[in-house]
Structure formats: structure tokens, C-alpha cells
Amino acid sequence: MKPNENFAQNSPEQELDDFINALNLERQPNVSNNQSVAQLQSLTREIKTLRPIPELSQEFSNALYQKLQNRSKSRKRFLPWSALVAGFLAIIFLISPWSHPNKDIVLAMEQTVNQLQNYHGILEKVSTNGAGQNQVIQRTEIWSEGNNYATRSEEGIVTVNNGERRWESHPKKRKLR
């Protein structure tokens, strides 16, 4: 409906009628400058909001139900395959040699030390906190020649092994065992 342009623009009845028509057409209505008409428009807007929500047509409900059914079927087919592929990739990653690069460090060090004829070095055990700061926990000096070795810790404890027997010297206790 178009507003009736034959009536005078100042007619309160016409302003209210145009306001109601705009609301019914779901358009933004013009608010009146007249205070009594503006109050009636406000009341009309409130009454309009009290109307029941229109029910969905049966045709729309059926179409929506069919779309949801088709979507859930495709997801039901996709989920088992994606879970299978993810599980397969996880197993491959867990058994692959490149997934644990730090796992065999001790074995690699042992094999390298076994190849050495003699060695002298300092072994430091270091702890790294969450902020990335390093702290030396223990420092041990190591000498090795063939099957014989000796170590000295920061506390002064000296351990010597000749391949048959092991000795430890504790300077604070003045003991050799």
C-alpha cells in the first residue's frame, strides 16, 4: 500500500495510517513530529511486536529437514575415514625414526666413546627453565684411556676404574673405598 497522498500531510489519522502500513510492509516508518501521534505510533509499534511469530510452512520445514539429513549423511561417511587416516598417520609418525631424534642420544654417545682410545672432557648436566635460562646442575671432569677411566666431581670426589676394580676417594671424609 502506498500512503494516500490526497489527504493533507498534517492529518494525524493519515500519519498513523501510513505508519501502520509501513510496519505491515516491514519497512522503516516515518516518525511524526506531533507528540500525540508519536505516542500512538509508539503504542502501535509495541502492539505490533506482541503479534505471534508466524509458523513455518510445512514445505519449508520438509526442505530444511531434507537438507539436514543429507548433511548428516555426508558427515557420517567422512568421519570414519578421517579418523582412520589420522590414526594411520599417527602410527607412522610414532614408529618412524625421524619422530624421535633425541631418543638415541645416549646410545650414540656410548658408541662414539667406545671408538675412542683416550679422552679428556668435562660433562655438564644443565637444566633449562621455562624462560630459557640455563643452570648447571653438575659438572664432572672425565679422563678415559682404553677400558680405564677416572672422574672428578665439583665436590672433589674422584672415581677411578681400571676395568677390574673401582676406587673412590672422598677428600672431605678422607676415605678411599
C-alpha contacts under 8 A as a table, 3 or more apart, distances in Angstrom:
res1	aa1	res2	aa2	distance
1	M	21	N	6.65
2	K	18	D	7.96
2	K	21	N	7.94
3	P	17	D	7.93
3	P	18	D	5.43
3	P	21	N	7.72
4	N	7	F	6.37
4	N	14	Q	7.57
4	N	18	D	7.80
5	E	8	A	7.37
5	E	9	Q	7.73
7	F	11	S	7.19
7	F	14	Q	7.10
8	A	11	S	5.73
8	A	14	Q	7.96
9	Q	14	Q	7.38
9	Q	15	E	7.37
10	N	14	Q	7.88
10	N	15	E	7.48
11	S	14	Q	5.28
11	S	15	E	6.33
12	P	15	E	5.06
12	P	16	L	6.15
12	P	34	N	7.93
12	P	37	V	6.10
13	E	16	L	5.19
13	E	17	D	6.05
14	Q	17	D	4.92
14	Q	18	D	6.03
15	E	18	D	5.18
15	E	19	F	6.09
15	E	32	S	6.99
15	E	37	V	7.51
16	L	19	F	4.95
16	L	20	I	6.22
16	L	37	V	6.75
16	L	40	L	7.41
16	L	41	Q	6.46
17	D	20	I	5.20
17	D	21	N	6.17
18	D	21	N	5.05
18	D	22	A	6.13
18	D	29	P	7.65
19	F	22	A	5.23
19	F	23	L	6.33
19	F	29	P	5.29
19	F	30	N	6.55
19	F	31	V	7.64
19	F	41	Q	6.91
20	I	23	L	5.07
20	I	24	N	6.17
20	I	29	P	7.92
20	I	44	T	7.35
21	N	24	N	5.07
21	N	25	L	6.21
22	A	25	L	5.10
22	A	26	E	6.23
22	A	27	R	5.09
22	A	28	Q	6.44
22	A	29	P	5.17
23	L	26	E	4.97
23	L	27	R	5.74
23	L	28	Q	6.92
23	L	29	P	6.41
23	L	45	R	7.78
23	L	48	K	7.97
24	N	27	R	7.57
31	V	38	A	6.41
31	V	41	Q	7.41
32	S	35	Q	7.39
32	S	37	V	6.21
32	S	38	A	5.27
32	S	41	Q	7.94
33	N	37	V	7.74
33	N	38	A	6.83
34	N	37	V	5.36
34	N	38	A	6.00
35	Q	38	A	4.95
35	Q	39	Q	6.20
36	S	39	Q	5.15
36	S	40	L	6.37
37	V	40	L	4.99
37	V	41	Q	6.07
38	A	41	Q	4.95
38	A	42	S	6.15
39	Q	42	S	5.06
39	Q	43	L	6.22
40	L	43	L	5.01
40	L	44	T	6.04
41	Q	44	T	4.94
41	Q	45	R	6.13
42	S	45	R	5.11
42	S	46	E	6.33
43	L	46	E	5.13
43	L	47	I	6.20
44	T	47	I	5.09
44	T	48	K	6.06
45	R	48	K	5.01
45	R	49	T	6.38
46	E	49	T	5.19
46	E	50	L	6.61
47	I	50	L	5.16
47	I	51	R	7.01
48	K	51	R	5.66
56	L	60	F	6.55
56	L	61	S	6.60
57	S	60	F	5.30
57	S	61	S	6.32
58	Q	61	S	5.05
58	Q	62	N	6.15
59	E	62	N	5.26
59	E	63	A	6.27
60	F	63	A	5.14
60	F	64	L	6.12
61	S	64	L	5.18
61	S	65	Y	6.11
62	N	65	Y	5.06
62	N	66	Q	6.18
63	A	66	Q	5.17
63	A	67	K	6.29
64	L	67	K	5.18
64	L	68	L	6.24
65	Y	68	L	5.18
65	Y	69	Q	6.16
66	Q	69	Q	5.06
66	Q	70	N	6.22
67	K	70	N	5.20
67	K	71	R	6.16
68	L	71	R	5.08
68	L	72	S	6.16
69	Q	72	S	5.25
69	Q	73	K	6.24
70	N	73	K	5.18
70	N	74	S	6.44
71	R	74	S	5.37
71	R	75	R	6.38
72	S	75	R	5.03
72	S	76	K	6.03
73	K	76	K	5.01
73	K	77	R	6.36
74	S	77	R	5.22
74	S	78	F	6.15
75	R	78	F	4.94
75	R	79	L	5.93
76	K	79	L	5.59
76	K	80	P	7.24
77	R	80	P	6.40
77	R	81	W	7.13
78	F	81	W	5.50
78	F	82	S	6.12
79	L	82	S	5.21
79	L	83	A	6.10
80	P	83	A	5.12
80	P	84	L	6.09
81	W	84	L	5.02
81	W	85	V	6.17
82	S	85	V	5.15
82	S	86	A	6.06
83	A	86	A	5.10
83	A	87	G	6.06
84	L	87	G	5.17
84	L	88	F	6.12
85	V	88	F	5.05
85	V	89	L	6.16
86	A	89	L	5.18
86	A	90	A	6.15
87	G	90	A	5.06
87	G	91	I	6.24
88	F	91	I	5.24
88	F	92	I	6.28
89	L	92	I	5.11
89	L	93	F	6.11
90	A	93	F	5.11
90	A	94	L	6.15
91	I	94	L	5.12
91	I	95	I	6.28
92	I	95	I	5.43
92	I	96	S	5.89
93	F	96	S	5.27
93	F	99	S	5.88
94	L	99	S	6.22
94	L	100	H	7.99
95	I	99	S	7.35
96	S	99	S	5.58
96	S	100	H	7.76
97	P	100	H	6.17
97	P	101	P	7.19
98	W	101	P	5.63
100	H	103	K	5.32
100	H	104	D	8.00
101	P	104	D	7.14
102	N	105	I	5.61
103	K	106	V	7.78
104	D	107	L	5.15
104	D	108	A	6.08
105	I	108	A	5.05
105	I	109	M	6.10
106	V	109	M	5.08
106	V	110	E	6.11
107	L	110	E	5.05
107	L	111	Q	6.19
108	A	111	Q	5.20
108	A	112	T	6.15
109	M	112	T	5.08
109	M	113	V	6.03
110	E	113	V	5.15
110	E	114	N	6.11
111	Q	114	N	5.12
111	Q	115	Q	6.55
112	T	115	Q	5.28
112	T	116	L	6.74
113	V	116	L	5.21
114	N	117	Q	7.96
116	L	119	Y	6.84
116	L	146	G	7.59
117	Q	144	S	7.81
117	Q	145	E	5.77
117	Q	146	G	5.31
118	N	143	W	7.52
118	N	144	S	5.12
118	N	145	E	4.08
118	N	146	G	6.17
119	Y	142	I	7.60
119	Y	143	W	5.59
119	Y	144	S	4.84
119	Y	145	E	6.43
120	H	141	E	7.55
120	H	142	I	5.55
120	H	143	W	4.43
120	H	144	S	6.33
121	G	141	E	5.88
121	G	142	I	5.35
121	G	143	W	6.76
122	I	139	R	6.80
122	I	140	T	5.61
122	I	141	E	4.35
122	I	142	I	5.93
123	L	139	R	5.76
123	L	140	T	5.15
123	L	141	E	6.23
123	L	142	I	7.21
124	E	136	V	6.62
124	E	137	I	7.43
124	E	138	Q	5.72
124	E	139	R	4.46
124	E	140	T	6.41
125	K	136	V	5.94
125	K	137	I	5.47
125	K	138	Q	5.14
125	K	139	R	6.46
126	V	134	N	6.35
126	V	135	Q	5.51
126	V	136	V	4.39
126	V	137	I	5.48
126	V	138	Q	7.26
127	S	134	N	5.62
127	S	135	Q	5.24
127	S	136	V	6.39
127	S	137	I	6.65
128	T	131	A	7.90
128	T	132	G	5.75
128	T	133	Q	5.47
128	T	134	N	4.44
128	T	135	Q	6.36
129	N	132	G	5.42
129	N	133	Q	5.61
129	N	134	N	6.70
130	G	133	Q	7.47
136	V	139	R	7.21
138	Q	153	S	7.83
138	Q	154	E	7.43
139	R	153	S	6.28
139	R	154	E	6.13
140	T	151	T	6.57
140	T	152	R	5.66
140	T	153	S	4.50
140	T	154	E	6.51
141	E	151	T	5.49
141	E	152	R	5.15
141	E	153	S	6.39
142	I	149	Y	7.35
142	I	150	A	5.91
142	I	151	T	4.52
142	I	152	R	6.71
143	W	149	Y	5.52
143	W	150	A	5.14
143	W	151	T	6.30
144	S	147	N	7.41
144	S	148	N	5.86
144	S	149	Y	4.20
144	S	150	A	6.42
145	E	148	N	5.29
145	E	149	Y	6.14
146	G	149	Y	7.80
147	N	162	N	6.68
147	N	163	G	5.48
148	N	160	V	7.69
148	N	161	N	5.53
148	N	162	N	4.41
148	N	163	G	5.59
149	Y	160	V	5.92
149	Y	161	N	5.39
149	Y	162	N	6.66
150	A	158	V	7.05
150	A	159	T	5.42
150	A	160	V	4.28
150	A	161	N	6.27
151	T	157	I	7.99
151	T	158	V	5.60
151	T	159	T	5.16
151	T	160	V	6.61
152	R	156	G	6.02
152	R	157	I	5.55
152	R	158	V	4.44
152	R	159	T	6.51
153	S	156	G	5.29
153	S	157	I	5.41
153	S	158	V	6.73
154	E	157	I	7.43
156	G	170	H	7.01
156	G	171	P	6.48
157	I	168	E	6.91
157	I	169	S	5.69
157	I	170	H	5.05
157	I	171	P	6.69
158	V	168	E	5.58
158	V	169	S	5.18
158	V	170	H	6.98
159	T	166	R	7.15
159	T	167	W	5.62
159	T	168	E	4.40
159	T	169	S	6.51
160	V	166	R	5.69
160	V	167	W	5.16
160	V	168	E	6.42
161	N	164	E	7.11
161	N	165	R	5.73
161	N	166	R	4.35
161	N	167	W	6.39
162	N	165	R	5.80
162	N	166	R	6.76
163	G	166	R	7.74
167	W	176	L	6.76
167	W	177	R	5.50
168	E	176	L	5.61
168	E	177	R	5.30
169	S	174	R	7.26
169	S	175	K	5.80
169	S	176	L	4.53
169	S	177	R	6.60
170	H	173	K	5.43
170	H	174	R	5.59
170	H	175	K	5.37
170	H	176	L	6.54
171	P	174	R	4.71
171	P	175	K	6.86
